[in-house]
């Protein structure tokens, strides 16, 4: 199966905790993305990684920290705060 997946699919946590979401793709794509969806259902880009290198970071560094150990994984480390009331999504592209 060709897939872009996020682990865990859902994350419910407590304020002040550090959590991680892992995006994995087996499509052979070079570029991976993290998005956030606000309460108005608008998608906003957070990160773009190309070949394991960051090419865009539109977030607050002390709240979100991405890591791409290889072309198929993009890990998002999160410092949970009251402001983080969003849905976070991931995708990939050739």
MMTF fields as JSON, N, C-alpha, C and O atoms, coordinates in Angstrom:
{
  "mmtfVersion": "1.0.0",
  "mmtfProducer": "UNKNOWN",
  "numBonds": 375,
  "numAtoms": 376,
  "numGroups": 94,
  "numChains": 1,
  "numModels": 1,
  "chainsPerModel": [1],
  "groupsPerChain": [94],
  "chainIdList": ["A"],
  "bondAtomList": [4, 2, 8, 6, 12, 10, 16, 14, 20, 18, 24, 22, 28, 26, 32, 30, 36, 34, 40, 38, 44, 42, 48, 46, 52, 50, 56, 54, 60, 58, 64, 62, 68, 66, 72, 70, 76, 74, 80, 78, 84, 82, 88, 86, 92, 90, 96, 94, 100, 98, 104, 102, 108, 106, 112, 110, 116, 114, 120, 118, 124, 122, 128, 126, 132, 130, 136, 134, 140, 138, 144, 142, 148, 146, 152, 150, 156, 154, 160, 158, 164, 162, 168, 166, 172, 170, 176, 174, 180, 178, 184, 182, 188, 186, 192, 190, 196, 194, 200, 198, 204, 202, 208, 206, 212, 210, 216, 214, 220, 218, 224, 222, 228, 226, 232, 230, 236, 234, 240, 238, 244, 242, 248, 246, 252, 250, 256, 254, 260, 258, 264, 262, 268, 266, 272, 270, 276, 274, 280, 278, 284, 282, 288, 286, 292, 290, 296, 294, 300, 298, 304, 302, 308, 306, 312, 310, 316, 314, 320, 318, 324, 322, 328, 326, 332, 330, 336, 334, 340, 338, 344, 342, 348, 346, 352, 350, 356, 354, 360, 358, 364, 362, 368, 366, 372, 370],
  "bondOrderList": [1, 1, 1, 1, 1, 1, 1, 1, 1, 1, 1, 1, 1, 1, 1, 1, 1, 1, 1, 1, 1, 1, 1, 1, 1, 1, 1, 1, 1, 1, 1, 1, 1, 1, 1, 1, 1, 1, 1, 1, 1, 1, 1, 1, 1, 1, 1, 1, 1, 1, 1, 1, 1, 1, 1, 1, 1, 1, 1, 1, 1, 1, 1, 1, 1, 1, 1, 1, 1, 1, 1, 1, 1, 1, 1, 1, 1, 1, 1, 1, 1, 1, 1, 1, 1, 1, 1, 1, 1, 1, 1, 1, 1],
  "groupList": [{"groupName": "UNK", "atomNameList": ["N", "CA", "C", "O"], "elementList": ["N", "C", "C", "O"], "formalChargeList": [0, 0, 0, 0], "bondAtomList": [1, 0, 2, 1, 3, 2], "bondOrderList": [1, 1, 2], "singleLetterCode": "X", "chemCompType": "L-PEPTIDE LINKING"}],
  "groupTypeList": [0, 0, 0, 0, 0, 0, 0, 0, 0, 0, 0, 0, 0, 0, 0, 0, 0, 0, 0, 0, 0, 0, 0, 0, 0, 0, 0, 0, 0, 0, 0, 0, 0, 0, 0, 0, 0, 0, 0, 0, 0, 0, 0, 0, 0, 0, 0, 0, 0, 0, 0, 0, 0, 0, 0, 0, 0, 0, 0, 0, 0, 0, 0, 0, 0, 0, 0, 0, 0, 0, 0, 0, 0, 0, 0, 0, 0, 0, 0, 0, 0, 0, 0, 0, 0, 0, 0, 0, 0, 0, 0, 0, 0, 0],
  "groupIdList": [1, 2, 3, 4, 5, 6, 7, 8, 9, 10, 11, 12, 13, 14, 15, 16, 17, 18, 19, 20, 21, 22, 23, 24, 25, 26, 27, 28, 29, 30, 31, 32, 33, 34, 35, 36, 37, 38, 39, 40, 41, 42, 43, 44, 45, 46, 47, 48, 49, 50, 51, 52, 53, 54, 55, 56, 57, 58, 59, 60, 61, 62, 63, 64, 65, 66, 67, 68, 69, 70, 71, 72, 73, 74, 75, 76, 77, 78, 79, 80, 81, 82, 83, 84, 85, 86, 87, 88, 89, 90, 91, 92, 93, 94],
  "secStructList": [7, 7, 7, 3, 3, 3, 3, 1, 1, 7, 7, 7, 7, 7, 6, 6, 7, 3, 3, 3, 3, 3, 3, 3, 3, 7, 1, 7, 7, 1, 3, 3, 3, 3, 3, 3, 3, 7, 6, 6, 7, 7, 3, 3, 3, 3, 3, 3, 3, 3, 6, 6, 3, 3, 3, 3, 3, 7, 1, 7, 6, 6, 6, 3, 3, 3, 3, 3, 3, 3, 6, 6, 3, 3, 3, 3, 3, 3, 3, 7, 7, 6, 6, 7, 7, 1, 3, 3, 3, 3, 3, 3, 3, 7],
  "xCoordList": [0.828, 0.0, 0.874, 1.863, 0.494, 1.14, 0.423, -0.805, 1.218, 0.589, 1.456, 2.685, 0.771, 1.368, 0.616, -0.603, 1.325, 0.644, 1.249, 2.393, 0.447, 0.873, 0.68, -0.365, 1.696, 1.642, 1.98, 3.014, 1.153, -0.193, -1.14, -0.865, -2.254, -3.24, -3.873, -4.166, -4.08, -4.673, -3.793, -3.205, -3.703, -2.895, -3.687, -3.995, -4.005, -4.663, -3.662, -3.192, -3.341, -2.264, -2.553, -3.63, -1.597, -1.735, -0.826, 0.194, -1.203, -0.387, 0.982, 1.1, 2.002, 3.353, 4.113, 5.309, 3.455, 4.13, 4.831, 4.477, 5.821, 6.487, 6.023, 6.111, 5.531, 4.993, 5.619, 6.265, 5.424, 5.924, 4.89, 4.17, 4.828, 4.036, 5.006, 5.923, 4.81, 5.701, 4.934, 3.916, 5.429, 4.88, 5.799, 7.021, 5.198, 5.971, 5.313, 4.09, 6.133, 5.597, 6.453, 7.668, 5.79, 6.511, 6.314, 6.337, 6.121, 5.845, 7.102, 7.037, 8.236, 9.463, 9.53, 10.368, 8.661, 8.647, 9.838, 10.303, 10.322, 11.445, 11.005, 11.79, 9.769, 9.303, 8.186, 7.262, 8.291, 7.268, 6.848, 7.643, 5.581, 4.971, 4.276, 3.771, 4.25, 3.359, 2.48, 2.958, 1.178, 0.193, -0.498, -0.518, -1.065, -1.979, -3.311, -3.369, -4.373, -5.728, -6.316, -6.422, -6.698, -7.225, -8.719, -9.316, -9.306, -10.718, -11.664, -12.806, -11.21, -12.029, -11.826, -12.329, -11.091, -10.818, -9.874, -9.825, -9.123, -8.158, -6.83, -6.345, -6.24, -4.939, -3.836, -3.905, -2.816, -1.649, -0.403, -0.289, 0.536, 1.774, 2.602, 2.692, 3.198, 4.102, 5.548, 6.411, 5.796, 7.153, 7.13, 6.16, 8.215, 8.474, 9.898, 10.831, 10.05, 11.365, 11.551, 10.639, 12.74, 13.072, 14.381, 15.403, 14.33, 15.519, 16.173, 17.383, 15.362, 15.794, 16.257, 16.712, 16.156, 16.597, 15.397, 14.5, 15.369, 14.266, 14.382, 15.455, 13.262, 13.266, 12.261, 12.26, 11.399, 10.461, 10.078, 9.788, 10.079, 9.633, 8.78, 9.296, 7.472, 6.517, 5.942, 4.778, 6.741, 6.225, 7.075, 8.087, 6.63, 7.377, 8.342, 7.89, 9.662, 10.635, 10.546, 10.816, 10.177, 10.134, 8.896, 8.796, 7.956, 6.758, 6.83, 6.344, 7.439, 7.511, 8.952, 9.675, 9.36, 10.712, 10.65, 10.444, 10.824, 10.778, 12.138, 13.178, 12.104, 13.322, 13.058, 12.03, 13.976, 13.831, 15.063, 16.057, 15.009, 16.167, 16.466, 17.587, 15.456, 15.636, 14.495, 13.619, 14.499, 13.497, 12.084, 11.13, 11.923, 10.581, 9.938, 8.758, 10.684, 10.153, 10.308, 11.332, 9.281, 9.347, 8.678, 7.476, 9.453, 8.97, 8.762, 9.614, 7.628, 7.309, 7.266, 6.386, 8.216, 8.251, 7.467, 7.652, 6.596, 5.672, 5.804, 5.757, 5.971, 5.852, 4.432, 4.095, 3.604, 2.173, 1.925, 2.383, 1.182, 0.818, -0.654, -1.235, -1.267, -2.684, -2.978, -4.109, -1.99, -2.202, -2.347, -2.86, -1.91, -1.897, -3.231, -3.289, -4.268, -5.581, -5.869, -6.835, -5.032, -5.119, -5.1, -4.746, -5.482, -5.313, -4.045, -3.86, -3.164, -1.907, -1.94, -2.259, -1.608, -1.7, -0.368, 0.465, -0.167, 1.063, 0.773, -0.291, 1.726, 1.596, 2.971, 3.964, 3.025, 4.284, 4.03, 2.885, 5.119, 5.012, 6.317, 7.388, 6.223, 7.419, 8.266, 9.316],
  "yCoordList": [-1.192, 0.0, 1.258, 1.342, 2.224, 3.534, 4.356, 4.428, 4.974, 5.608, 6.746, 6.713, 7.733, 8.734, 8.585, 8.756, 8.268, 8.018, 8.86, 9.308, 9.057, 9.794, 8.9, 8.268, 8.846, 8.06, 8.96, 9.628, 9.005, 8.447, 9.259, 10.41, 8.634, 9.334, 10.494, 11.537, 10.311, 11.334, 11.488, 10.517, 12.693, 12.944, 13.825, 14.978, 13.264, 14.016, 14.023, 12.969, 15.204, 15.297, 16.386, 16.982, 16.64, 17.643, 18.833, 18.697, 19.987, 21.187, 20.961, 20.314, 21.496, 21.411, 20.159, 20.064, 19.19, 17.959, 18.146, 19.028, 17.312, 17.259, 15.99, 14.896, 16.139, 15.018, 15.016, 15.984, 13.92, 13.827, 13.171, 12.263, 13.645, 13.023, 12.605, 13.354, 11.411, 10.922, 10.757, 10.067, 11.393, 11.235, 10.283, 10.428, 9.308, 8.341, 8.164, 8.065, 8.123, 7.912, 6.876, 6.81, 6.069, 5.07, 5.307, 4.367, 6.568, 6.926, 7.325, 7.544, 7.424, 7.857, 9.354, 9.82, 10.117, 11.568, 12.21, 11.721, 13.307, 14.037, 15.086, 15.467, 15.56, 16.669, 16.214, 15.511, 16.633, 16.324, 17.614, 18.545, 17.663, 18.869, 18.568, 17.464, 19.555, 19.559, 20.792, 21.883, 20.6, 21.687, 21.735, 20.745, 22.887, 22.95, 23.479, 24.26, 23.044, 23.462, 24.175, 23.595, 25.436, 26.207, 25.948, 25.145, 26.627, 26.402, 26.777, 26.318, 27.596, 27.963, 26.998, 27.24, 25.906, 24.855, 25.31, 24.691, 26.389, 26.864, 26.138, 26.022, 25.646, 24.992, 26.029, 26.921, 25.898, 26.775, 25.91, 24.993, 26.211, 25.435, 25.7, 26.835, 24.649, 24.776, 24.583, 25.424, 23.442, 23.088, 22.468, 21.82, 22.678, 21.93, 21.401, 22.148, 20.114, 19.473, 18.868, 18.237, 19.06, 18.461, 17.701, 18.271, 16.393, 15.54, 15.718, 15.924, 15.635, 15.684, 17.065, 17.206, 18.084, 19.437, 20.372, 20.334, 21.218, 22.18, 23.273, 23.842, 23.562, 24.663, 25.744, 26.824, 25.464, 26.47, 26.12, 24.964, 27.132, 26.965, 28.177, 29.284, 27.969, 29.051, 28.939, 29.276, 28.47, 28.25, 28.967, 29.593, 28.853, 29.374, 28.272, 27.217, 28.485, 27.42, 26.758, 25.562, 27.491, 26.858, 25.989, 25.296, 26.006, 25.156, 23.933, 22.859, 24.101, 23.014, 22.814, 23.778, 21.562, 21.245, 20.034, 18.913, 20.24, 19.121, 18.441, 19.037, 17.19, 16.411, 15.434, 14.757, 15.356, 14.431, 13.53, 13.888, 12.356, 11.468, 10.822, 10.377, 10.772, 10.215, 10.704, 11.433, 10.305, 10.81, 10.33, 10.932, 9.272, 8.713, 9.119, 8.844, 9.763, 10.144, 11.641, 12.234, 12.238, 13.62, 13.631, 13.391, 13.909, 13.863, 15.289, 16.156, 15.518, 16.828, 16.718, 16.056, 17.367, 17.418, 18.657, 19.741, 18.486, 19.542, 19.805, 18.874, 21.076, 21.507, 22.022, 23.086, 21.281, 21.573, 22.808, 22.89, 23.775, 24.998, 25.306, 24.723, 26.207, 26.529, 27.055, 26.941, 27.624, 28.192, 27.102, 27.371, 25.898, 24.825, 24.099, 22.892, 24.788, 24.178, 24.014, 24.577, 23.245, 23.072, 21.601, 20.743, 21.336, 20.026, 20.108, 21.066, 19.112, 19.101, 17.944, 16.815, 18.228, 17.253, 17.158, 18.06, 16.043, 15.895, 15.386, 14.821, 15.585, 15.09, 15.012, 15.422, 14.474, 14.413, 14.739, 14.758, 15.0, 15.326, 14.959, 15.062, 14.522, 14.188, 15.396, 15.296],
  "zCoordList": [0.0, 0.0, 0.0, 0.728, -0.822, -0.749, 0.304, 0.336, 1.163, 2.312, 2.872, 2.813, 3.408, 4.288, 5.598, 5.636, 6.668, 7.937, 9.051, 8.976, 10.077, 11.264, 12.473, 12.624, 13.342, 14.564, 15.743, 15.713, 16.773, 16.823, 15.939, 15.6, 15.576, 14.741, 15.493, 14.907, 16.787, 17.646, 18.869, 19.344, 19.373, 20.559, 21.514, 21.211, 22.661, 23.727, 24.875, 25.304, 25.366, 26.349, 27.373, 27.368, 28.242, 29.294, 29.005, 28.329, 29.517, 29.376, 30.006, 31.046, 29.37, 29.892, 29.512, 29.789, 28.881, 28.479, 27.142, 26.359, 26.893, 25.593, 24.895, 25.453, 23.679, 22.91, 21.52, 21.121, 20.784, 19.411, 18.515, 18.931, 17.279, 16.222, 15.127, 14.789, 14.572, 13.525, 12.221, 12.169, 11.18, 9.839, 9.08, 9.11, 8.399, 7.621, 6.264, 6.169, 5.203, 3.859, 3.135, 3.32, 2.307, 1.521, 0.025, -0.769, -0.348, -1.737, -2.501, -3.711, -1.828, -2.473, -2.706, -3.478, -2.052, -2.23, -1.527, -0.498, -2.093, -1.516, -0.506, 0.363, -0.6, 0.217, 1.153, 0.745, 2.419, 3.413, 4.104, 4.237, 4.548, 5.102, 6.419, 6.623, 7.318, 8.472, 8.338, 8.029, 8.577, 8.563, 9.911, 10.641, 10.243, 11.384, 10.88, 9.931, 11.529, 11.169, 12.375, 13.455, 12.19, 13.309, 13.5, 12.783, 14.46, 14.792, 13.656, 13.63, 12.725, 11.56, 10.395, 9.298, 10.624, 9.637, 8.525, 7.462, 8.766, 7.783, 7.978, 9.103, 6.881, 6.945, 6.807, 5.962, 7.651, 7.582, 7.612, 8.425, 6.715, 6.662, 7.92, 8.387, 8.459, 9.6, 9.155, 9.41, 8.477, 8.059, 6.677, 6.282, 5.951, 4.721, 4.826, 5.121, 4.585, 4.543, 3.165, 2.629, 2.586, 1.298, 1.467, 1.85, 1.171, 1.324, 2.693, 2.796, 3.732, 5.129, 5.588, 6.724, 4.739, 5.087, 5.21, 4.368, 6.256, 6.383, 5.321, 5.118, 4.643, 3.68, 4.066, 3.476, 5.058, 5.554, 6.984, 7.291, 7.867, 9.245, 9.579, 9.732, 9.693, 9.97, 11.377, 11.594, 12.337, 13.69, 14.727, 14.415, 15.964, 17.1, 17.545, 17.991, 17.438, 17.69, 19.06, 19.168, 20.111, 21.432, 21.629, 22.642, 20.697, 20.803, 19.893, 20.247, 18.717, 17.741, 17.305, 17.051, 17.22, 16.783, 15.85, 16.316, 14.541, 13.609, 13.492, 13.772, 13.076, 12.872, 11.737, 11.727, 10.784, 9.659, 9.6, 8.968, 10.255, 10.277, 8.922, 8.678, 8.041, 6.699, 5.814, 6.279, 4.533, 3.584, 3.86, 3.369, 4.624, 4.83, 6.155, 6.369, 7.041, 8.352, 8.589, 8.25, 9.172, 9.649, 11.019, 11.133, 12.045, 13.419, 13.912, 13.719, 14.544, 15.094, 16.612, 17.162, 17.294, 18.753, 19.181, 18.628, 20.166, 20.574, 22.069, 22.874, 22.441, 23.833, 23.989, 23.47, 24.693, 24.768, 25.632, 26.772, 25.061, 25.771, 25.493, 24.578, 26.258, 26.044, 24.644, 24.171, 23.978, 22.648, 21.584, 20.498, 21.873, 20.879, 20.796, 21.031, 20.475, 20.328, 18.839, 18.324, 18.149, 16.707, 16.344, 17.153, 15.128, 14.519, 13.685, 12.934, 13.807, 13.067, 12.083, 12.455, 10.814, 9.728, 9.007, 9.099, 8.277, 7.511, 6.117, 5.866, 5.198, 3.827, 3.197, 3.797, 1.965, 1.224, -0.234, -0.687, -0.976, -2.399, -3.075, -2.476, -4.354, -5.122, -5.368, -6.003]
}
